[in-house]
Amino acid sequence: MKRLAILPFLILLLPASVRHPKTAAFLVADPQTSSHEQRHLQSVADYKDTLNARGHSLADQGLLIESLNGPTILAEHNPDITFNPASVMKLATSLAALARFGPDHRYRTNFFADGRIDSSTRRLEGDLVVEGAADPMFSMHDAQEVATGLSKLGVSRVRGALRISGSFYYFATGYSSNLSRETSAAKLRGVLEQAGIRIEGGTVFGEKSGTLLVSHYSDQLSRILLYQNAHSSNAVAEVVGESLGGPPAIQSFLTRSLGLRHADIYVGRASGLEFNRITPRASLKVLRGLLAALGSYSLKLEDIMPVAGIDSGTLRDRLHGEQVRGAVIAKTGTLVSLEKGVSTLVGLVYTRGRGPLLFAIFNSSGDVHGYRRLQDGFIERLIEEEGGPLPVSRTEDALAEAERDSIVQVFQEGQQPRSRDSAD
């Protein structure tokens, strides 16, 4: 697969915690050179009238619509006012991850034997050591595969402890954020023991040591990001963010690579939980950055973001009518308990009359369910006004019964392991 090429007229500057030799520069349009569309858009006027009629203050709303090529600004309202993006912040985290690692990257989790393996008793005379590297989706299935690998090496019992080193997290659905390291370790231990690896000692946290037995490689990053963004998984996004160096590293990357001012964006959490800020204009700069980064790998936006009305997740039952199904690729954002209700929608819509359009819709201080219906209605009318939809190529759910693509590598005695840096 193609790697990101260095573009000659923009050098991407990254902080140490995000820098990578294969990083690309991202082309983003300068809003100062953007042209404004003179033609009146009835869909925008109707959208604002509806907001007013329902008692929503227009000061609490943001809107920006641009053509992909140009760009031409078709409509804007408070485009340079910061709003809480909620889970739309996951797009910024996605861009930083693609820049740092590339879409083919696999997170590597290593398992060491800190002691001798007695082949006659199938017992490890020491600790089983886990070296985590912030794999955001290491799950029960992965732990079972590791147990199979350990069994092949003659380990059925561990005389010592389960020792956790580095950033190890256990992924399970149904949680609003990533599990703590203690809970993650407990869940890993439970699955290993159910799979036949009995651990006699306790669970401890410390440094790695010993002989490498098994390495587990996650699914490719692009698949992880698609799941993260389609299901708006806070648990996945928080761990991806940690692998980048946390919110400060993500913010530093965005300001340096996209030319954003600190006043344009504040990354409080990689997932978009709690307090974050971004302007509609900055959010479309992030989207353009994603398009450029993915294009450098011959990938498309829908490779890491859901197609409305088709893919599983938060957009499965939105914009799914026959007239618009498959024409919108977007990321949702929702916060019910903060700032009197926040709902956002940022993405790309394909129209027959004007081609692809970028849009950012920010709504706050209102009922999120009502805002979602307004957003969908507005996008539907915009599509109709611009000549109808032009659906993207994907017509089937990309997340339905997707096969796992993780890898388990078992090291026999004397075998030389690959270095961590080659795991992408």
C-alpha positions as CSV (number, residue, x, y, z in Angstrom):
1,M,0.0,0.0,0.0
2,K,1.2,3.5,-0.8
3,R,2.8,5.6,2.0
4,L,2.3,9.3,2.5
5,A,4.5,11.3,0.2
6,I,6.2,14.5,1.4
7,L,4.5,17.4,-0.5
8,P,7.1,19.9,-1.6
9,F,5.2,23.1,-0.6
10,L,4.2,22.2,2.9
11,I,6.3,20.4,5.5
12,L,4.4,18.7,8.3
13,L,5.9,19.7,11.7
14,L,5.1,17.2,14.5
15,P,5.9,17.2,18.2
16,A,8.3,14.5,19.4
17,S,5.4,12.4,20.7
18,V,3.7,12.4,17.3
19,R,6.6,12.7,14.8
20,H,7.1,9.8,12.3
21,P,9.4,9.6,9.3
22,K,6.6,8.5,7.0
23,T,4.3,11.4,7.9
24,A,2.7,13.5,5.1
25,A,2.0,17.1,4.8
26,F,-1.7,17.9,4.5
27,L,-3.2,20.3,2.0
28,V,-5.8,22.5,3.6
29,A,-7.5,25.4,2.0
30,D,-6.8,28.8,3.4
31,P,-10.1,30.4,4.5
32,Q,-8.8,33.8,3.5
33,T,-8.6,32.7,-0.1
34,S,-11.9,30.9,-0.2
35,S,-14.6,32.3,-2.5
36,H,-18.2,32.9,-1.3
37,E,-21.2,31.6,-3.2
38,Q,-23.5,34.4,-4.1
39,R,-26.6,32.3,-4.9
40,H,-29.2,32.0,-2.1
41,L,-29.6,28.5,-0.7
42,Q,-33.2,28.0,0.3
43,S,-32.3,24.9,2.4
44,V,-30.1,27.1,4.7
45,A,-32.8,29.8,5.0
46,D,-35.4,27.1,5.9
47,Y,-33.0,25.5,8.4
48,K,-32.4,28.8,10.2
49,D,-36.1,29.6,10.2
50,T,-36.9,26.3,11.8
51,L,-34.3,26.8,14.5
52,N,-35.9,30.2,15.3
53,A,-39.4,28.8,15.2
54,R,-38.5,26.2,17.8
55,G,-37.0,28.8,20.1
56,H,-33.3,28.0,19.6
57,S,-30.9,30.9,19.7
58,L,-28.9,31.2,16.5
59,A,-26.0,32.3,18.7
60,D,-25.8,28.6,19.9
61,Q,-25.5,27.3,16.4
62,G,-22.7,26.9,13.9
63,L,-22.8,26.0,10.2
64,L,-20.3,25.9,7.3
65,I,-20.7,24.4,3.8
66,E,-17.9,24.3,1.3
67,S,-17.3,22.8,-2.0
68,L,-14.6,20.1,-1.9
69,N,-12.7,21.7,-4.8
70,G,-11.9,25.3,-4.5
71,P,-13.1,25.8,-1.9
72,T,-16.2,27.8,-2.5
73,I,-18.1,28.7,0.7
74,L,-21.8,28.1,0.0
75,A,-23.1,29.0,3.5
76,E,-21.8,29.9,6.9
77,H,-23.1,30.9,10.3
78,N,-20.7,31.5,13.2
79,P,-17.9,29.6,11.3
80,D,-15.2,31.0,13.6
81,I,-16.9,30.6,16.9
82,T,-15.8,27.7,19.0
83,F,-18.3,25.0,20.0
84,N,-18.2,21.8,21.8
85,P,-17.7,19.2,19.1
86,A,-18.5,16.2,21.3
87,S,-17.4,13.0,19.4
88,V,-16.5,14.9,16.2
89,M,-13.2,15.4,18.1
90,K,-12.5,11.7,17.1
91,L,-11.8,13.0,13.6
92,A,-8.9,15.0,14.9
93,T,-7.6,12.0,16.8
94,S,-8.0,9.9,13.7
95,L,-5.9,12.4,11.6
96,A,-3.2,12.5,14.2
97,A,-3.1,8.7,14.4
98,L,-2.8,8.3,10.6
99,A,0.0,10.9,10.5
100,R,1.9,9.2,13.3
101,F,1.4,5.5,12.3
102,G,-0.1,5.2,8.9
103,P,-3.3,3.2,8.1
104,D,-1.5,-0.2,8.0
105,H,-0.1,0.1,11.5
106,R,-0.8,-2.7,14.0
107,Y,-0.4,-2.3,17.7
108,R,1.8,-4.9,19.2
109,T,1.4,-6.6,22.6
110,N,4.2,-8.9,23.8
111,F,4.1,-11.7,26.3
112,F,7.3,-12.7,28.1
113,A,8.4,-15.6,30.3
114,D,10.5,-14.2,33.2
115,G,11.7,-17.7,34.2
116,R,12.3,-21.2,33.0
117,I,9.6,-23.3,31.3
118,D,9.6,-26.8,32.7
119,S,8.5,-28.9,29.8
120,S,7.7,-32.0,32.0
121,T,5.2,-30.1,34.1
122,R,4.2,-27.4,31.5
123,R,4.9,-24.8,34.1
124,L,6.5,-21.4,33.8
125,E,8.8,-21.0,36.9
126,G,8.3,-17.3,37.2
127,D,6.1,-14.4,36.0
128,L,4.1,-14.2,32.8
129,V,4.9,-10.6,31.7
130,V,2.6,-8.6,29.4
131,E,4.1,-5.6,27.6
132,G,1.3,-3.4,26.3
133,A,1.6,-0.7,23.6
134,A,-1.9,0.9,23.9
135,D,-3.7,-1.5,21.6
136,P,-7.2,0.0,21.7
137,M,-9.1,-3.2,20.8
138,F,-7.3,-6.1,22.5
139,S,-10.3,-8.3,23.4
140,M,-11.4,-11.7,24.6
141,H,-10.8,-13.3,21.2
142,D,-7.2,-12.0,21.2
143,A,-6.5,-13.2,24.7
144,Q,-7.8,-16.7,23.7
145,E,-5.4,-16.7,20.7
146,V,-2.5,-15.7,22.9
147,A,-3.4,-18.6,25.3
148,T,-3.3,-21.0,22.4
149,G,0.1,-19.7,21.5
150,L,1.4,-20.1,25.1
151,S,0.0,-23.6,25.2
152,K,2.0,-24.5,22.0
153,L,5.1,-23.4,23.8
154,G,4.4,-25.7,26.7
155,V,2.9,-23.3,29.2
156,S,-0.2,-24.3,31.0
157,R,0.7,-23.1,34.5
158,V,2.4,-19.9,35.7
159,R,4.2,-20.3,39.1
160,G,4.6,-16.6,39.5
161,A,2.4,-13.6,38.9
162,L,0.8,-12.0,35.9
163,R,2.9,-8.8,35.5
164,I,1.6,-5.9,33.4
165,S,4.1,-3.5,31.8
166,G,3.4,-0.5,29.6
167,S,0.0,0.5,28.4
168,F,-2.3,-2.5,28.4
169,Y,-6.0,-2.1,27.9
170,Y,-8.7,-4.7,27.5
171,F,-11.5,-3.8,25.1
172,A,-15.1,-4.8,25.7
173,T,-18.3,-3.4,24.3
174,G,-20.8,-1.7,26.5
175,Y,-18.4,0.7,28.3
176,S,-18.5,4.5,27.9
177,S,-14.7,4.8,28.3
178,N,-11.7,2.6,28.3
179,L,-11.2,0.2,31.2
180,S,-8.7,0.9,34.0
181,R,-5.4,-0.9,33.9
182,E,-6.5,-2.9,37.0
183,T,-9.8,-4.0,35.4
184,S,-8.1,-4.7,32.1
185,A,-5.5,-6.9,33.8
186,A,-8.3,-8.8,35.7
187,K,-10.2,-9.4,32.5
188,L,-7.1,-10.7,30.7
189,R,-6.3,-13.0,33.5
190,G,-9.8,-14.4,33.6
191,V,-9.7,-15.2,29.9
192,L,-6.3,-16.8,30.1
193,E,-7.4,-19.0,32.9
194,Q,-10.6,-20.0,31.2
195,A,-8.4,-20.9,28.2
196,G,-6.3,-23.2,30.3
197,I,-3.4,-21.0,31.5
198,R,-3.5,-21.2,35.3
199,I,-1.7,-18.4,37.1
200,E,-0.7,-19.2,40.7
201,G,0.6,-15.8,41.7
202,G,-1.2,-12.4,41.9
203,T,-1.5,-9.6,39.4
204,V,1.2,-6.9,39.6
205,F,2.4,-3.9,37.6
206,G,6.1,-3.4,36.9
207,E,8.8,-3.5,34.2
208,K,9.1,-5.9,31.4
209,S,11.8,-8.7,31.5
210,G,12.3,-12.2,30.4
211,T,12.2,-14.1,27.1
212,L,9.7,-13.2,24.4
213,L,7.1,-15.9,23.9
214,V,4.2,-14.5,21.9
215,S,3.5,-11.2,20.1
216,H,0.0,-10.2,19.3
217,Y,-0.6,-7.6,16.5
218,S,-3.9,-5.8,16.3
219,D,-6.1,-5.2,13.3
220,Q,-4.8,-2.5,11.0
221,L,-5.3,1.0,12.2
222,S,-7.7,2.0,9.4
223,R,-10.1,-0.8,10.5
224,I,-9.8,0.3,14.2
225,L,-10.6,3.9,13.2
226,L,-13.6,2.8,11.1
227,Y,-15.0,1.0,14.2
228,Q,-14.1,4.0,16.4
229,N,-15.9,6.5,14.2
230,A,-18.8,4.4,13.1
231,H,-19.7,3.4,16.7
232,S,-18.3,6.6,18.2
233,S,-16.4,4.4,20.7
234,N,-15.0,6.5,23.5
235,A,-13.1,3.5,24.8
236,V,-11.2,3.1,21.5
237,A,-10.5,6.8,21.0
238,E,-9.1,7.3,24.5
239,V,-6.5,4.6,24.0
240,V,-5.7,5.7,20.4
241,G,-5.1,9.1,22.0
242,E,-2.9,7.7,24.6
243,S,-0.8,6.0,22.0
244,L,-0.2,9.5,20.4
245,G,0.9,11.1,23.7
246,G,-2.5,12.3,24.9
247,P,-4.7,15.4,24.1
248,P,-1.7,17.9,24.3
249,A,0.1,16.0,21.6
250,I,-3.0,15.9,19.4
251,Q,-3.6,19.6,19.8
252,S,0.1,20.4,19.1
253,F,-0.1,18.3,15.9
254,L,-3.2,20.1,14.7
255,T,-1.9,23.6,15.3
256,R,1.4,22.8,13.6
257,S,0.2,20.7,10.6
258,L,-3.1,22.4,9.8
259,G,-2.1,26.0,10.8
260,L,-4.9,26.2,13.3
261,R,-4.7,28.8,16.0
262,H,-4.9,27.7,19.7
263,A,-8.1,29.8,19.8
264,D,-9.6,27.6,17.0
265,I,-9.3,24.3,18.9
266,Y,-8.9,22.9,22.4
267,V,-8.5,19.1,22.8
268,G,-9.6,18.1,26.3
269,R,-10.2,14.4,25.6
270,A,-9.2,12.4,22.5
271,S,-12.7,10.9,22.4
272,G,-14.6,14.2,22.7
273,L,-15.9,13.5,26.2
274,E,-16.3,16.4,28.6
275,F,-14.9,19.9,27.6
276,N,-13.5,20.4,24.1
277,R,-13.7,23.2,21.6
278,I,-13.4,23.7,17.8
279,T,-14.7,26.1,15.2
280,P,-16.8,24.9,12.2
281,R,-14.0,26.2,9.9
282,A,-11.3,24.3,11.9
283,S,-13.4,21.1,11.8
284,L,-13.5,21.2,8.0
285,K,-9.7,21.8,7.9
286,V,-9.4,18.5,9.9
287,L,-11.7,16.8,7.4
288,R,-9.6,18.1,4.5
289,G,-6.5,16.9,6.3
290,L,-8.1,13.4,6.5
291,L,-9.0,13.4,2.8
292,A,-5.4,14.4,1.9
293,A,-3.8,11.9,4.2
294,L,-6.1,9.0,3.1
295,G,-5.6,9.9,-0.6
296,S,-1.9,9.6,-0.2
297,Y,-2.5,6.0,0.7
298,S,-5.1,5.5,-2.1
299,L,-7.8,5.3,0.5
300,K,-11.1,7.2,0.8
301,L,-12.9,8.9,3.6
302,E,-15.3,6.0,3.9
303,D,-12.4,3.7,4.8
304,I,-12.3,5.3,8.3
305,M,-15.8,6.9,8.5
306,P,-19.3,5.5,8.2
307,V,-21.6,5.9,5.3
308,A,-25.0,7.1,6.5
309,G,-27.8,4.7,6.1
310,I,-25.5,1.8,5.3
311,D,-22.8,1.2,8.0
312,S,-23.5,0.0,11.5
313,G,-23.2,2.6,14.3
314,T,-24.6,6.0,15.0
315,L,-25.5,6.7,11.4
316,R,-27.2,3.4,10.5
317,D,-30.7,4.8,11.0
318,R,-30.0,8.4,9.8
319,L,-30.2,9.7,6.3
320,H,-31.3,6.3,5.2
321,G,-34.1,7.1,2.9
322,E,-33.9,6.0,-0.7
323,Q,-33.3,9.5,-2.0
324,V,-30.1,10.1,0.2
325,R,-28.9,6.6,1.3
326,G,-25.2,6.2,0.7
327,A,-24.6,9.8,-0.3
328,V,-23.3,11.1,3.1
329,I,-20.1,10.1,5.0
330,A,-20.0,11.8,8.4
331,K,-19.2,11.7,12.1
332,T,-21.8,12.4,14.7
333,G,-21.3,14.0,18.1
334,T,-23.6,14.0,21.1
335,L,-23.4,15.3,24.7
336,V,-26.7,15.1,26.6
337,S,-25.6,16.3,30.0
338,L,-23.2,19.1,29.1
339,E,-23.9,22.6,27.8
340,K,-27.7,22.0,27.8
341,G,-27.3,19.4,25.1
342,V,-24.9,19.2,22.2
343,S,-25.4,17.6,18.8
344,T,-22.9,17.9,15.9
345,L,-22.6,16.4,12.4
346,V,-19.5,16.9,10.2
347,G,-18.8,15.2,6.9
348,L,-19.0,15.0,3.2
349,V,-22.1,14.8,1.0
350,Y,-22.1,13.8,-2.7
351,T,-24.5,15.8,-4.9
352,R,-25.1,15.6,-8.6
353,G,-25.3,19.3,-9.3
354,R,-22.3,20.5,-7.4
355,G,-20.3,17.4,-6.6
356,P,-18.9,16.7,-3.2
357,L,-19.6,19.2,-0.4
358,L,-18.1,19.5,3.0
359,F,-20.4,20.4,5.9
360,A,-20.1,21.2,9.6
361,I,-23.3,21.5,11.7
362,F,-22.9,22.5,15.3
363,N,-26.0,22.7,17.6
364,S,-26.0,23.3,21.3
365,S,-28.4,24.3,24.1
366,G,-31.3,22.1,23.0
367,D,-32.8,18.6,22.7
368,V,-30.2,16.4,20.9
369,H,-32.8,14.2,19.4
370,G,-34.6,17.2,17.9
371,Y,-31.3,18.6,16.6
372,R,-30.6,15.3,14.9
373,R,-33.9,15.4,13.0
374,L,-33.2,19.0,12.0
375,Q,-29.7,18.1,10.8
376,D,-31.0,15.2,8.7
377,G,-33.8,17.3,7.2
378,F,-31.4,20.1,6.3
379,I,-29.0,17.7,4.6
380,E,-31.8,16.1,2.7
381,R,-33.1,19.4,1.4
382,L,-29.5,20.5,0.6
383,I,-29.1,17.4,-1.5
384,E,-32.4,18.0,-3.3
385,E,-31.5,21.6,-3.9
386,E,-28.2,20.6,-5.4
387,G,-29.6,18.2,-8.0
388,G,-30.0,15.0,-5.9
389,P,-27.6,12.5,-4.4
390,L,-24.6,10.8,-5.9
391,P,-24.1,7.7,-3.7
392,V,-20.7,6.5,-2.8
393,S,-19.4,3.2,-4.0
394,R,-20.1,1.2,-0.9
395,T,-23.6,-0.3,-0.6
396,E,-23.0,-2.9,2.1
397,D,-22.3,-2.5,5.8
398,A,-18.5,-2.5,6.1
399,L,-18.7,-3.4,9.8
400,A,-21.2,-6.3,9.5
401,E,-19.6,-9.6,10.6
402,A,-16.2,-8.2,9.7
403,E,-13.5,-10.9,10.0
404,R,-10.7,-10.2,12.5
405,D,-7.4,-9.5,10.9
406,S,-5.2,-9.7,14.0
407,I,-1.9,-11.7,14.0
408,V,-0.3,-13.9,16.7
409,Q,3.4,-14.7,16.4
410,V,4.8,-17.5,18.5
411,F,8.5,-17.5,19.1
412,Q,10.3,-20.8,19.4
413,E,13.4,-21.1,21.5
414,G,16.3,-19.3,19.9
415,Q,14.1,-17.4,17.4
416,Q,14.9,-13.8,16.9
417,P,11.9,-11.5,17.3
418,R,11.2,-8.5,15.1
419,S,11.7,-5.1,16.6
420,R,8.7,-3.1,17.7
421,D,9.3,-0.4,15.1
422,S,8.6,-2.9,12.3
423,A,5.1,-3.7,13.6
424,D,3.4,-1.3,11.2
